[in-house]
Amino acid sequence: GRMVAAICAAPSILAELGLLEGRAATSNPNFQHVLAEHGAKVQQGAVVTDGNLMTSKGLGTAVELGLELVRHFLGDAAVEDVKRKIVYQG
């Protein structure tokens, strides 16, 4: 029941372990076929959350993943505070 987050190629490891079957997820585009082959519902968003699972495409989406983790644990107000502090312009 704990939150699991994976970015870039790491979601493919979760897929190979059978943890993404039937779940929405994303990864680096070069590894999305691995997710699909193991039953994941591959999405194209920068960050995809399915219950306690959060996946992201890669280094270019790391800030978005971090903000979603902040949202999950601390809420929307904390996200806005972090955005302001890191001068996020996305």
C-alpha positions as CSV (number, residue, x, y, z in Angstrom):
1,G,0.0,0.0,0.0
2,R,3.0,2.4,0.0
3,M,3.6,4.9,-2.7
4,V,6.0,3.6,-5.4
5,A,7.6,6.0,-7.9
6,A,9.7,5.2,-10.9
7,I,11.2,7.3,-13.6
8,C,12.8,6.8,-17.0
9,A,13.6,3.1,-17.6
10,A,12.8,2.1,-14.0
11,P,9.1,1.4,-14.7
12,S,10.2,-1.4,-17.1
13,I,11.6,-3.2,-14.1
14,L,8.3,-2.9,-12.3
15,A,6.6,-4.2,-15.4
16,E,8.9,-7.2,-15.6
17,L,8.1,-7.9,-12.0
18,G,4.4,-8.0,-12.8
19,L,3.6,-4.9,-10.8
20,L,2.1,-2.9,-13.7
21,E,-0.3,-5.4,-15.1
22,G,-3.6,-3.7,-15.7
23,R,-2.3,-0.4,-14.4
24,A,-1.8,3.0,-16.1
25,A,1.9,3.9,-16.4
26,T,4.5,5.6,-18.5
27,S,8.3,5.4,-19.0
28,N,11.0,6.6,-21.3
29,P,9.6,6.0,-24.8
30,N,12.3,3.5,-25.5
31,F,11.0,1.2,-22.8
32,Q,7.2,1.6,-23.2
33,H,7.0,-1.6,-25.2
34,V,8.2,-3.5,-22.1
35,L,5.4,-2.0,-20.1
36,A,2.9,-2.9,-22.8
37,E,4.3,-6.5,-23.1
38,H,3.7,-7.0,-19.4
39,G,0.1,-5.7,-19.4
40,A,0.5,-2.1,-18.4
41,K,-1.9,0.5,-19.8
42,V,0.8,2.8,-21.4
43,Q,0.0,6.5,-21.1
44,Q,1.9,9.4,-22.7
45,G,1.7,11.9,-19.9
46,A,4.8,13.3,-18.3
47,V,3.7,11.8,-15.0
48,V,1.1,9.0,-14.6
49,T,-0.5,8.1,-11.2
50,D,-2.5,5.0,-10.7
51,G,-3.4,4.5,-7.0
52,N,-0.1,4.2,-5.1
53,L,1.9,3.9,-8.3
54,M,3.5,7.0,-9.9
55,T,5.6,6.8,-13.1
56,S,7.4,9.4,-15.2
57,K,9.1,9.5,-18.6
58,G,12.6,10.7,-17.7
59,L,15.0,13.4,-16.6
60,G,13.0,16.1,-18.4
61,T,10.0,15.2,-16.4
62,A,11.7,14.9,-13.0
63,V,10.4,18.2,-11.7
64,E,6.8,17.3,-12.5
65,L,7.3,13.9,-10.8
66,G,8.7,15.7,-7.7
67,L,5.8,18.1,-7.6
68,E,3.3,15.2,-7.9
69,L,5.0,13.4,-5.0
70,V,4.8,16.6,-2.9
71,R,1.1,16.8,-3.8
72,H,0.5,13.2,-2.8
73,F,2.2,13.6,0.6
74,L,1.6,17.3,1.5
75,G,-1.2,18.6,-0.7
76,D,-1.8,21.4,-3.3
77,A,-0.7,24.3,-1.0
78,A,2.7,22.7,-0.6
79,V,3.0,22.2,-4.3
80,E,2.4,25.9,-4.9
81,D,4.9,26.8,-2.2
82,V,7.6,24.5,-3.8
83,K,6.9,25.9,-7.2
84,R,7.4,29.4,-6.0
85,K,10.6,28.5,-4.2
86,I,12.2,26.7,-7.2
87,V,10.9,29.4,-9.6
88,Y,9.0,26.7,-11.6
89,Q,7.5,28.1,-14.7
90,G,5.8,25.0,-16.2
